[in-house]
Amino acid sequence: VQLVGSGGGLVQPGGSLRLSCAASGFTFSSYYMSWVRQAPGKGLEWVSEINSGGDNTYYADSVKGRFTASRDNAKNTLYLQMNSLIPEDTALYYCAASTGYWGQGTQVTVSS
């Protein structure tokens, strides 16, 4: 099983990034997927969840209206579109499957 995150980087406040998470080794289309982040020196924070079909999404209040989760089950890939980024969004972002599998994390840094 692998969950490989990508798309992170350094962005200025107000900017956008799109994270991707490529899944393999399990039936991706059967599982809910989540994004979880960990800011420097802080604990894990749940960010978003998307159901297996991709037609229902859920967000933490801290990102609601700015972040959009989506998935392409044909490509076994999960996405997180992040807009209007603020410094408080700086964190290591993990994708996770409802099976308990986690990706390795991708760093997002929001700074001028």
N, C-alpha and C positions, 0 to 999 in steps of 0.2 A: 504494500500500500504506500502510495506517495501523494502528498499534497505539496505542490511547489508554487510558492508565491513569487510574484514579480510585480514591477511597476512602481515601486517606491522610489523615494529620492528627496531632494531638497527643493522646496517650493516657497515662494514668497506668500505672505498673508494675502488672502483673497484669491489665491490661485487654485488650480485644480490638478488632480491626479486620478488615474484609474488603476486600481490594483486588480491583478488577475491571480487566480489560483487554479492550477492545472491538476486534475485528479487522475489517478490511475490505480489499478489493482483492486477496485471494488466497484459495485454497481452504483455509480455516482447519481444516476437519475432517480434512485429509490430513496434517497436520504435528504432530510433537511440539512442545510449548510449554514454556518454562522461565521461572522467576523468578530474577533475579540482583539482588544489592544491592551498594551501595557506601556504606560508612560514611564519615563525615567524615575526610579525611586518609588513607584506606586504599584498597586496591585493590578490584577487583571480586570478589565472593564468590557463587558459585553457591548457590542456595537450594533449588530444587525443579525437577523435571521431570515432565511428564505425557505419556503416549503419546496418539496421535491419537484413540483411542476413549475415553479417559478412565478406563480400567479398570486402568491401572498407573501408580503414582506413585513418585517417588524423592525423598529428602530429604537435605540436609546434616545431619550429626550435631548441629550447633548448633541446629537447629530441629525435629528429629525429635520427634514426640509433642506438639508445640505448634502446628505449622502444618499445614494441609491444603490441597492444591491440587485443584482440580476444573475442569471445563469444561462448557459447554453448547454443543454444536456447532450446535444449531438457532438459537442466538442469536449465534453467532460470538464467544463471550465466555469468557475465562479468569478464574478466581478464585483468590485465596489467602486462606483464613481463618486469621487469626493470633490465637492465644489465649495467655494467660499471658505477655504481652509483658514484656520486660526492657529496661533502658536500652541494652544491647548490640545490640538489634534496631534501634536508630535508624540510619536509612540512607535513601538514595534507592533505591527499588525499581523495577526494570525488568522488563517482560515481553519475551520474545524468542521468535521462531519458529525452528524448525530450518532454515528457509531462510536465516537470517541477518538477518531483519528485527528491529528493536528498537523498543520504545516510547520515549516521551519521559521516562519516570520519574515516580514519585509519591513524595512525601516522607512518611516515617513517623518521628515523634519520640516516644520513650517517656521521659517525665520527670514527676516529681512537682512 
